[in-house]
Amino acid sequence: MRVPLLDLKEQLKPLRAEMLAGITELIDSTAYILGERVEALESGVAEYCGTRHGVGVSSGTDALLAALMALDVGPGDFVLTTPYTFIATIGSILRLGARPLFADIEPLSYNISPAAMREVLNNPRWQGRIKAVMPVHLYGQCADMTAITSLARQYDIPIVEDAAQAIGAVCPLTIDGRTVWRRAGSMGRAGCFSFFPSKNLGGIGDGGMITVDDDDLAALIRVIRVHGGSSNYFHAVLGGNFRIDPIQAAALNVKLPHLPDWHKARRQNAALYCELLAECGLTADEITPPTAVYAEAAVLGGEAAADYHVYNQFVIRCRQRDELRDYLLAHDVGCAVYYPVPMHKQACVADMGLNDLRMPVAELAAAETLALPVYPELSRDMIHFVVENIYNFYRKAR
Ligand SMILES: Cc1ncc(COP(=O)(O)O)c(C=O)c1O
C-alpha cells in the first residue's frame, strides 16, 4: 500500500464534469476578468463564513497584503503575530515596510498565546506603535479568539485573521459575557483565506478571499484589488493587481457546497487516528496526537462545535521526529513538517536582529511536529497502514 500526504485526484473525479462545464462556459463567455462567477464565489464564501462581504483575490498571500494595505499598515508600524506559521504571514507585513512583533504559541494548539500577546502589548516600548494583530488559525483550528478579541479591544487594535488554513473552522467567541459560535474569518476586521490546492477548499491554481463585515472597508479592499482606482486610470490610493481569476471561481463554486462533508470526513479520519494511536500504547514521550484538542471541542458545544477543528493538517508531536519522518517516507507513507524553522529564525529576517529572539514553544514545535495524511478520501485501511508504520518505527526504536 502507498498513502500519499495528499491526493487530489479522488476528490476531482465526481466533480470533474461539472467543473469543466463551468470553465467551458467561462471561456465561451469571454468575460475573463472578475464577473458573475467571482461574485457568486464571494457571496457564497461570505455567507458560509458569516460576514457581509467577501472579496476574491489572487492568493492567500495577497489577501493578507491587501487587508494590511487597507488598514494603512506601512513603514514604522508593527504587527503582532505568531512565529509559528507559513512565511506569507510575516511576508505581507515586511513587504509593506512594517515589522512583525512575535508572541510565542500555545503548546497544544500551536496557535498564538494570548498571555504572550499581553506581554508584548503591555510593553511600553510598543505602546501606540502596533497597527494590527494577526492571529493565524493554524492547521484548521482557530486561535483563542475570545482572549485575542478582548486584548484587541483593550488596546484598540484591529485584528486581521490569517484563516488561510481554516476555512469553516468554528470557535466560541465570548464578548461581554455572551458566547456565540463563529467561523474563522468573521471575528476580526478582516479574514484572509487561501484557495491553494491543498487547502480544505482548494482551487485548480492560486486564489484567495478576504471576508469583511464593514461596508467601507470592503469597498476600500475592492479598490485596492484593482490598482487603487474605483474607475479606470484614476487612482485614489495605491493598490495592486490582486484579482482572483474567474477560472478559479468557476472551479471553487462547484466545490464549495461539498466543504461541510469534506470537513466531516477529515474529522472522522482524525478521530480514527487518535483512537488507533491510543490503542498502540505509545507513551506521551514518543508521540502526542491532538487528542486534547478533540476532547475539548466535544465538551464545549455539541453540534455547534462540530467544525472546531477542520484538520487542514493532522499534526502529531513526536520526539524522534526526523527519524520517524524518514522511516514513514521510506515505507510509502506521505508526511511533512509544517514548519521546520519558525519565522524569527528565518534567514530573511536575520538583518533585523530577529534571529536572536527566543520563542521556546514555537522552537520546540518546529523540532517535534509531523503532519500525517488526513484528506477526506483517505480510507480506513490507509489510516490503519499509517498507524501500523508509526507503531513499527517505535517498536524498533525501543
Ligand atoms: C497560514 C498561511 N497564511 C498564508 C498563506 C498564503 O496563501 P497562498 O499560498 O494562497 O498565497 C498560507 C498558504 O499556505 C498559509 O498556510
PDBQT file of the ligand as one rigid body, heavy atoms in Angstrom, charges set to zero:
ROOT
HETATM    1  C1  LIG A 401      -1.052  30.344   7.333  1.00  0.00    +0.000 C 
HETATM    2  C2  LIG A 401      -0.971  30.731   5.887  1.00  0.00    +0.000 A 
HETATM    3  N1  LIG A 401      -1.017  32.025   5.558  1.00  0.00    +0.000 NA
HETATM    4  C3  LIG A 401      -0.975  32.424   4.275  1.00  0.00    +0.000 A 
HETATM    5  C4  LIG A 401      -0.862  31.528   3.246  1.00  0.00    +0.000 A 
HETATM    6  C5  LIG A 401      -0.725  32.020   1.847  1.00  0.00    +0.000 C 
HETATM    7  O1  LIG A 401      -1.681  31.532   0.971  1.00  0.00    +0.000 OA
HETATM    8  P1  LIG A 401      -1.350  31.361  -0.589  1.00  0.00    +0.000 P 
HETATM    9  O2  LIG A 401      -0.464  30.180  -0.757  1.00  0.00    +0.000 OA
HETATM   10  O3  LIG A 401      -2.699  31.155  -1.196  1.00  0.00    +0.000 OA
HETATM   11  O4  LIG A 401      -0.721  32.615  -1.055  1.00  0.00    +0.000 OA
HETATM   12  C6  LIG A 401      -0.826  30.159   3.539  1.00  0.00    +0.000 A 
HETATM   13  C7  LIG A 401      -0.714  29.167   2.445  1.00  0.00    +0.000 C 
HETATM   14  O5  LIG A 401      -0.160  28.131   2.536  1.00  0.00    +0.000 OA
HETATM   15  C8  LIG A 401      -0.869  29.749   4.886  1.00  0.00    +0.000 A 
HETATM   16  O6  LIG A 401      -0.807  28.450   5.214  1.00  0.00    +0.000 OA
ENDROOT
TORSDOF 0
